[in-house]
Structures are given as structure tokens and as C-alpha cells.
Amino acid sequence: MDAKVSKKDLNWSELGFQYQRTDFRFSATWEKGSWNEGGLVSSEFIAVHEGAPALHYAQQCFEGMKAQTAADGRILLFRPNLNSERMNLAGPRLLMPEVPAEMFMSAVEQTVRANYAWIPPYGSGASLYIRPMLIGIGENLGLKPAKQYEFRVFVSPVGPYYQQAGLAVISLAVSDVDRAAPLGTGSFKVGANYAGGLLATRMAQQLGANEALYLDSLERRYIDEAGSANIIIALKDGSFVTPKSDAILPSITRRSIMQLAKDQLGLVTEERPIDLRKEFPNFQEAAACGTAAVLTPVGRIWYDDAWHNINGDGESVGPVMQKLYDLLIGIQKGELEDPYSWLHEVEI
Ligand SMILES: Cc1ncc(COP(=O)(O)O)c(C=O)c1O
């Protein structure tokens, strides 16, 4: 296919994090123990049975990843094998079939390639968000797993998640409602975790925050994560920590940043429970991190009926987060050396 058609006439640098219909998506279906070959389709609509377990019982999971254009025109994915691995933890947790790694990668590559015209150009600040998803689609009524599944991958060009370009500082409000139970599905990327979070996000925004921050649902003491991102913290003693919890999504971005903090900045890093109220006075810098959020510094946290500032006025970007952001996006865009072979090029 001559995918190198001219780019769409979009105002790339003005894009927000919204759905933009593109030309192609990949779709494959599973029935009686096996996947069909699947292929690219043009319709953005899915036909599912009205009794489909995805609709009633949230038997579905998904992934989120990005493709970026490098300065030399290469199209780069960031650690896509980890998205495939994570989907194969979520699917079986909900009694859904695994998506073979080769099928996952091929579907992602085909969809990115077919939508070449929609991949934001280098330097625009935008990227191509990729959404693989697995849903139970077949006829059903009682609480049991579906007999048919669809694996689909669609893409959408996106700008920054938090509306501001570059490194903007956000605020979080501790949620009064829980996201995930200790032995529940919090560590899997399943839709059921997110529907309950819509109210938490709304409540956080009513307080003037960008997003909800969840504490552990057992003791409501330890930081879990934000609505769509993990949390990383630079402490005043010079160490760099991130919450250890079985109820949070194991963020690929966070795992990468922890490695960069240790190897490139020489920080002592630790994944451990972080008691918000007790440890807050020792917070030097904090940030939310994820595919969509990238690395976004957190300036203020609302808890116990008051705002608590981090890093002075709660509005400035600290040096540790700035360095980590530069390292992360430098690698993701192919501008810096990739010592860990995190990048995966999609041949166009
Ligand atoms: C709840 C939640 N936590 C964390 C993350 C970040 O994970 P990743 O870095 O793998 O995108 C996401 C998604 O991006 C998320 O939805």
C-alpha cells in the first residue's frame, strides 16, 4: 500500500484529547476457541448483540498507547509489547480469550500504517493515540462469559490530555469514593474500573482540580493513583518514590520513568506504600504519569478540606520532573538515544 499519502489538513498543534475519526480500524472476532484472521475495516461502528456481556456486565478490557513521528520521519511506538502483555492479564481475569502477541502487534501496525495521513507530524506536539480493545459481543442474558469476542484497534490523533501544551502543572483532589477494592480489578485495564470513577472526576473538577486522586480503599491512607495516571514523587531527602499497591494499573510510563530516574539521574528509587498525610511535608515534587498524561507535574492536592501546595507556590515545575519529562519525551520522539530498546518502529 502506498501509505505515504499527504497528511490530513488538521491544525495539529491545536488538537485536544478528543476522538477524531480516522479512515481504518482493525477488527478480528473470536468464536469456538479461535480467532479469525481479521483485517482493516472502515466503519467506526460495532454491531453487538443487545445481550452482549460487554454492555451489561462490563466484560471488556482495553489498552492505550501512542505513535509519534520522529524528526527523520520514522513512526515510533513506545514499548508496545508491554501493552500486549497487560491486555493478556486483563482478558483472562474477565474470562476473555488472550489476544496472541503477534496478532496484537500486527493489528496495531496495520492500523497505524493505514492511517498514516492522520499521524501528527514531528514537532506538532501531537501524537497518534492507539486504542486496542477486547469486548464480549455475543448473545447472552445471565451472568456468564460471552461466546464471541471482538478485538479491535482504532486510532485518533490527539494533543495534550490536560489541555495545556508542554509541561503544565495540574491539581488533584482526593476522592471520597473508591476506585478499586484491594483484591478487585484495579490492576487490570478494564472498563469497570473507570465507570465508577466518572463521579470521582466530576467531584474533583467541582473542587477546581483537574483529576481525582484515589487513596487505598482499605485504610484510605496510602496513595493509589489518579483517575487516568500513576503518581511519582521526588522527596525532600533526594529519593524518588512511587506507590506500591495491588489495586493500581501498572503504568508502562511509570515503570519507564522509575528506570530513568535511577539510571540517568542517579536517584534512589523505591516502590512502596506512601502515606499521604504523614509524608506530604516531605514531598518536594510530584507528578502524574501515563500514556495520555505523559509526565504532568502536580502542584496542589486537595485533602482534609484544604489545598496543600507542593514545590512552593504549587504552580511551578521542579527540576527533577523537568529532567525526567525531557528524557522521556526525548526517547519517545527518537531525539535521544534509546539505551533500553524501548522504541518499536512501524515500517510505513
Ligand atoms: C488508571 C490508570 N492508571 C495509570 C495509567 C497509565 O498507564 P500507562 O503509562 O501504561 O499508560 C492509565 C492509562 O494510561 C490509567 O488509565
The ligand as a Tripos MOL2 file, in Angstrom:
@<TRIPOS>MOLECULE
LIG
   16    16     1     0     0
SMALL
NO_CHARGES

@<TRIPOS>ATOM
      1 C1         -5.9570    4.2770   35.8310 C.3       1 LIG1
      2 C2         -4.7210    4.4550   35.0280 C.ar      1 LIG1
      3 N1         -3.5450    4.4900   35.6690 N.ar      1 LIG1
      4 C3         -2.3900    4.6440   35.0150 C.ar      1 LIG1
      5 C4         -2.3510    4.7860   33.6390 C.ar      1 LIG1
      6 C5         -1.0470    4.9640   32.9420 C.3       1 LIG1
      7 O1         -0.6280    3.7650   32.3540 O.3       1 LIG1
      8 P1          0.3360    3.7780   31.0970 P.3       1 LIG1
      9 O2          1.5550    4.5210   31.4850 O.co2     1 LIG1
     10 O3          0.6310    2.3470   30.8330 O.co2     1 LIG1
     11 O4         -0.3950    4.4470   30.0070 O.co2     1 LIG1
     12 C6         -3.5580    4.7460   32.9190 C.ar      1 LIG1
     13 C7         -3.6340    4.8550   31.4750 C.2       1 LIG1
     14 O5         -2.9620    5.4390   30.7520 O.2       1 LIG1
     15 C8         -4.7590    4.5870   33.6320 C.ar      1 LIG1
     16 O6         -5.9290    4.5610   32.9900 O.3       1 LIG1
@<TRIPOS>BOND
     1     1     2 1
     2     2     3 ar
     3     2    15 ar
     4     3     4 ar
     5     4     5 ar
     6     5     6 1
     7     5    12 ar
     8     6     7 1
     9     7     8 1
    10     8     9 2
    11     8    10 1
    12     8    11 1
    13    12    13 1
    14    12    15 ar
    15    13    14 2
    16    15    16 1
@<TRIPOS>SUBSTRUCTURE
     1 LIG1         1 GROUP 0 **** ****
